[in-house]
Amino acid sequence: MAEATILALNSGSSSLKLGLFAAQFGDLRSLCSGEVEEIGSNQAHFWIRGATGEVRSQQNQKVPDQQTALGIAAGALQGLPFPTPQAVGHRIVHGGPKLLEHQEITPEVLRELERAAIFAPLHAPAALEIIRQAQQLFPHVPQFACLDTVFHRTLPETASRFALPEIFWEAGVRRYGFHGLSCESVLHALGGDVPQRVIIAHLGSGASITAVAKGSSVDTTMGLTPAGGIVMGTRPGDLDPGVVLHLLRTLRGNAAELEKLLDRESGLFGISGLSSDIRQLHQAVDNPRARCAIEIFCRSATKAVGSFVTILRGLDLLIFTGGIGENDAKVREKICAGLEPLGVTLDPQSNQSNLRTISAINSRVRVFVLPSDENTQIARHAYRLFLSRTVAGEGA
């Protein structure tokens, strides 16, 4: 198989993560990873670490936008002894109703991504900025869109369809599901040990629960956009439609203000009035609103997992991943306490130590903590598409 160097780019609303990989004989080897944090601030932090964790580059400076962030990262990579990327993979949160596969970014694909940006206003504009900038920085390098929604193509209509008239289904108003690259990465980590009934709890500033049957997504909490599902850092999750109508009336039909409220001012931040960072809420032990926010977050996750157990007709494995899922033992404990009647029993010491297996020996359901590795999953897809492109070119 062809050798290649793959650059994975994972843009968030205020961050840019990257990973550089050497691909050979179907295997990927990390060369370095990095991140630009707090984009939009006067003191954004940028770092690159080598494969063994050593710091290779870091700086603090003003980073007003994603394009500046990528320029800084690309410049730093050029100054380090790493090969130039031969392919670039981009994490795309939402591909809309027409982009159903990971694929090369052509002008038509880029136009379709622009049309789909309305579905993910927190993520899509930043990702589009990064794509355009990467095309300028690496003008002769193929760029690939790796979509979070692809993993959820297997949702049955009964899971993806909202109870709305047919015209909306035909117009693409449906449950798409997100965090697909994260789900793929944790299933890949299991290797051949993927049970028939799995639930993946990706818990971070964005959070979702996904039911997986025989390796395929069959239900998930996020819907048309990443704002739905369980409670998140600044997003409320599912709401009574009457609440949205009431908010619209209260805001006098101002859709921009409503979008700001639902995407940036709700969730843990809205409930607590303090922070969207659950670590800060844990520290605010005397703040009843902070405690309430944590309880609501955990309750919404417990309810989602419990409902998906009924969809799967049982549960073999529960996986916690994402920043909160991987690191917050208290949250995992609270969520699993409500799942004990369904066969979930944690081992307190293993949970506190963030071990891979945190379920008790007598638990009917295994419970794992697995790191989400979206960058490597992006690189896997980009490498596969790069090979297909290379073979097609040779055949021509």
NORCORGI-V870661 format. One record per residue. N is the residue number from 1. PSI is psi in degrees with one decimal (* if undefined). Layout:
n={N:N}
psi={PSI:PSI}
This chain:
n={1:2:3:4:5:6:7:8:9:10:11:12:13:14:15:16:17:18:19:20:21:22:23:24:25:26:27:28:29:30:31:32:33:34:35:36:37:38:39:40:41:42:43:44:45:46:47:48:49:50:51:52:53:54:55:56:57:58:59:60:61:62:63:64:65:66:67:68:69:70:71:72:73:74:75:76:77:78:79:80:81:82:83:84:85:86:87:88:89:90:91:92:93:94:95:96:97:98:99:100:101:102:103:104:105:106:107:108:109:110:111:112:113:114:115:116:117:118:119:120:121:122:123:124:125:126:127:128:129:130:131:132:133:134:135:136:137:138:139:140:141:142:143:144:145:146:147:148:149:150:151:152:153:154:155:156:157:158:159:160:161:162:163:164:165:166:167:168:169:170:171:172:173:174:175:176:177:178:179:180:181:182:183:184:185:186:187:188:189:190:191:192:193:194:195:196:197:198:199:200:201:202:203:204:205:206:207:208:209:210:211:212:213:214:215:216:217:218:219:220:221:222:223:224:225:226:227:228:229:230:231:232:233:234:235:236:237:238:239:240:241:242:243:244:245:246:247:248:249:250:251:252:253:254:255:256:257:258:259:260:261:262:263:264:265:266:267:268:269:270:271:272:273:274:275:276:277:278:279:280:281:282:283:284:285:286:287:288:289:290:291:292:293:294:295:296:297:298:299:300:301:302:303:304:305:306:307:308:309:310:311:312:313:314:315:316:317:318:319:320:321:322:323:324:325:326:327:328:329:330:331:332:333:334:335:336:337:338:339:340:341:342:343:344:345:346:347:348:349:350:351:352:353:354:355:356:357:358:359:360:361:362:363:364:365:366:367:368:369:370:371:372:373:374:375:376:377:378:379:380:381:382:383:384:385:386:387:388:389:390:391:392:393:394:395:396}
psi={149.3:145.5:149.5:154.7:124.0:129.5:121.8:129.0:127.2:97.5:136.7:-174.9:-29.4:24.3:161.5:115.6:147.4:155.0:135.1:129.5:143.6:124.5:130.6:133.8:35.2:-3.0:151.2:136.8:126.2:130.8:-41.0:165.3:158.7:173.8:141.6:117.3:150.8:45.5:136.5:-7.5:168.9:-13.3:56.0:147.5:130.4:137.7:152.2:131.6:145.9:178.9:-25.6:8.1:-2.5:141.5:123.9:-24.3:141.9:151.0:156.2:129.3:173.3:125.9:96.9:-27.0:176.1:-37.3:-42.5:-41.1:-46.9:-36.6:-41.9:-45.7:-44.1:-40.1:-40.6:-41.2:-39.6:-27.9:-2.5:156.1:58.4:149.4:156.2:137.5:140.8:-9.5:146.9:126.5:134.3:133.2:124.1:121.2:-44.9:122.3:0.4:-171.8:-11.8:-26.5:101.4:3.0:153.0:137.2:165.2:144.2:102.5:170.5:-38.5:-40.2:-41.0:-40.2:-37.3:-37.6:-36.7:-39.9:-31.0:-6.2:-26.3:-23.3:-18.7:69.8:-21.5:-30.5:-40.0:-45.7:-40.4:-43.2:-39.5:-38.8:-44.3:-41.4:-49.1:-40.7:-40.2:-36.1:-31.8:-39.8:-33.1:71.8:-25.7:17.5:128.3:140.0:139.5:138.8:121.5:110.3:133.5:-28.8:-17.3:-39.0:-27.2:13.2:-23.1:0.5:129.8:159.6:-33.5:-21.2:-31.5:-16.6:132.7:157.0:65.1:164.9:156.3:-34.4:-32.5:-36.7:-45.3:-27.1:2.3:12.1:102.5:175.1:119.7:-39.5:147.2:-172.1:27.6:-39.0:-36.3:-45.8:-44.5:-39.5:-38.9:-33.5:-36.9:-37.6:-26.1:-16.6:-128.6:0.3:58.3:107.7:169.9:-32.5:107.6:141.8:128.3:120.2:97.8:106.0:115.5:-154.2:-33.5:141.6:141.1:157.8:135.5:133.1:129.3:121.7:121.0:40.0:-1.2:142.8:127.2:-12.6:152.9:158.8:-39.1:150.5:-118.9:-34.7:167.5:6.3:-14.1:173.2:-134.2:169.9:142.7:-170.9:-51.7:6.0:143.7:-14.9:-159.1:139.4:148.5:127.3:-30.3:-30.3:-42.5:-42.6:-42.4:-43.0:-40.3:-42.2:-41.5:-39.3:5.2:44.0:15.1:97.0:-35.5:-41.8:-38.1:-43.1:-43.0:-43.9:-46.4:-28.4:-28.8:-12.2:9.0:-153.9:-145.2:-39.0:-45.6:-41.7:-46.3:-29.8:15.0:-55.9:155.2:-7.0:114.5:-22.5:-39.3:-32.6:-36.8:-37.0:-24.6:61.9:-23.6:5.8:109.1:-31.0:-35.9:-43.5:-40.0:-41.1:-43.8:-42.8:-41.8:-41.2:-49.9:-39.6:-42.3:-36.7:-42.1:-45.0:-40.5:-45.4:-46.6:-40.3:-34.7:-24.1:-37.5:-36.0:-40.5:-7.4:39.8:179.2:132.0:-35.1:130.4:126.5:128.6:131.1:-179.1:168.1:-43.4:-46.4:-34.7:-24.1:-11.3:93.6:-35.2:-42.3:-45.1:-40.8:-45.0:-43.1:-46.5:-23.3:-35.3:-6.8:3.1:-39.0:-16.8:9.2:10.5:118.3:123.4:152.8:111.9:-42.8:-43.1:-39.0:-45.0:-29.2:1.6:39.8:166.5:-48.0:119.3:1.7:152.4:160.8:-36.0:7.2:131.6:-25.2:130.3:144.0:122.1:153.3:114.9:135.4:136.5:132.2:69.2:-36.9:-44.9:-36.8:-39.4:-45.5:-37.4:-47.5:-43.4:-39.4:-42.7:-44.3:-35.7:-42.9:-43.4:-41.0:-41.1:-45.2:-42.5:-38.7:-40.0:-36.9:-33.4:*}
